[in-house]
């Protein structure tokens, strides 16, 4: 298989798969942590279709509607599963800044990038 055609999961498995099998417990744990972190970072760069899966509950993500509108939102369970959109100008980590949003059909989502770090 061409490396450029491999999924993120296949790349990480190819990179760390053999290392994990031939290692002691500490090295195996470290390889597992490394592969999970690499996969998390790679996945953060991709749009994920809601037909494939939804984000973890209450995790702020970027969500895109079928009209192409992008907003910060969370997928939550409250009287059933639904999206809650971040109120304009609200902080991501304040639960009261989110509002129930059934007006739009969200088709894709992606993890938020890490905030900038001070040097």
Backbone torsions as a table, in degrees:
resi	resn	phi	psi	omega
1	UNK	NA	142.0	176.4
2	UNK	-70.9	131.4	-178.3
3	UNK	-57.3	-36.2	-178.7
4	UNK	-68.1	-18.1	179.8
5	UNK	-93.8	-5.0	-177.8
6	UNK	-77.9	144.6	175.0
7	UNK	-72.8	165.7	176.2
8	UNK	-56.5	-42.8	-179.4
9	UNK	-62.0	-41.1	179.6
10	UNK	-66.6	-39.2	177.7
11	UNK	-63.4	-47.1	-179.6
12	UNK	-64.0	-41.9	179.2
13	UNK	-63.5	-41.4	178.8
14	UNK	-64.4	-36.1	-178.6
15	UNK	-74.4	-42.8	-172.7
16	UNK	-110.3	-12.0	-174.8
17	UNK	-54.5	-54.3	-179.8
18	UNK	-66.7	-35.6	179.9
19	UNK	-62.1	-40.0	-178.1
20	UNK	-68.3	-35.9	-177.1
21	UNK	-73.0	-31.9	-174.4
22	UNK	-100.5	17.5	-172.6
23	UNK	-113.9	161.6	172.8
24	UNK	-76.5	177.9	-172.3
25	UNK	-60.7	-43.1	-178.8
26	UNK	-66.2	-43.4	179.1
27	UNK	-67.0	-37.6	178.8
28	UNK	-65.0	-41.6	177.8
29	UNK	-63.7	-43.6	179.2
30	UNK	-63.9	-44.0	178.8
31	UNK	-61.2	-39.9	178.6
32	UNK	-64.8	-43.3	178.1
33	UNK	-63.5	-42.7	178.9
34	UNK	-63.1	-45.8	-179.1
35	UNK	-64.6	-38.9	178.0
36	UNK	-64.5	-40.3	-179.7
37	UNK	-69.5	-41.8	177.4
38	UNK	-62.1	-44.9	179.7
39	UNK	-63.0	-40.0	178.1
40	UNK	-61.9	-44.0	-179.5
41	UNK	-67.3	-41.0	178.3
42	UNK	-65.3	-42.4	-179.4
43	UNK	-65.2	-32.2	-179.5
44	UNK	-61.9	-21.3	-177.7
45	UNK	-88.6	-7.9	-173.5
46	UNK	-110.1	146.4	170.0
47	UNK	-80.5	134.8	-179.5
48	UNK	-113.3	128.8	-179.4
49	UNK	-72.0	139.7	176.7
50	UNK	-68.9	-14.6	174.8
51	UNK	-75.7	-19.9	176.4
52	UNK	-86.1	-51.1	-179.8
53	UNK	-170.9	163.4	176.9
54	UNK	-106.8	160.3	177.3
55	UNK	-69.0	166.0	175.2
56	UNK	-60.6	151.8	-177.6
57	UNK	-61.2	135.9	174.8
58	UNK	64.9	21.3	177.4
59	UNK	-98.7	119.6	178.0
60	UNK	-62.5	132.6	179.2
61	UNK	-140.0	169.7	166.4
62	UNK	-88.1	132.0	-179.7
63	UNK	-124.0	142.0	-177.1
64	UNK	-120.8	133.5	178.3
65	UNK	-86.9	167.9	178.8
66	UNK	-65.2	-18.9	176.3
67	UNK	-82.8	-6.9	179.8
68	UNK	92.5	7.6	178.2
69	UNK	-79.3	130.4	-177.1
70	UNK	-114.7	135.1	179.6
71	UNK	-147.7	161.0	169.5
72	UNK	-78.5	134.5	-176.8
73	UNK	-153.4	169.9	174.4
74	UNK	-133.3	148.6	174.6
75	UNK	-101.1	120.1	-171.0
76	UNK	-132.5	160.3	174.9
77	UNK	-110.3	112.9	177.1
78	UNK	-153.3	101.3	-172.1
79	UNK	58.6	39.6	-177.5
80	UNK	110.7	163.3	-179.5
81	UNK	-77.7	136.4	176.5
82	UNK	-161.0	167.3	175.8
83	UNK	-91.1	143.6	169.4
84	UNK	-121.1	127.9	-178.1
85	UNK	-95.0	146.1	177.0
86	UNK	-70.7	130.4	176.0
87	UNK	-62.6	147.3	-178.8
88	UNK	-56.2	125.7	177.1
89	UNK	80.8	4.7	-178.3
90	UNK	-82.9	158.0	176.8
91	UNK	-81.3	141.2	-176.5
92	UNK	-62.3	-33.7	-172.3
93	UNK	-95.0	11.8	178.2
94	UNK	-107.1	108.3	-175.5
95	UNK	-54.9	-34.3	-177.6
96	UNK	-71.1	-7.4	178.9
97	UNK	-85.0	3.1	-179.7
98	UNK	-107.6	144.8	-179.6
99	UNK	-126.7	141.0	175.7
100	UNK	-54.1	134.0	-177.3
101	UNK	-134.7	97.1	175.4
102	UNK	-106.6	7.8	-177.4
103	UNK	-78.3	-20.4	-174.3
104	UNK	-127.2	151.3	174.9
105	UNK	-97.7	111.3	179.1
106	UNK	-83.1	127.4	-175.4
107	UNK	-109.2	-24.3	-178.0
108	UNK	-144.3	159.2	176.6
109	UNK	-150.8	162.8	174.5
110	UNK	-152.6	154.0	178.4
111	UNK	-66.8	151.5	176.4
112	UNK	-73.1	145.8	174.3
113	UNK	-69.9	158.4	176.7
114	UNK	-65.9	145.1	178.5
115	UNK	-67.7	157.4	179.1
116	UNK	-62.9	149.7	179.6
117	UNK	-106.6	139.0	176.5
118	UNK	-72.7	143.3	-179.4
119	UNK	-90.9	NA	NA
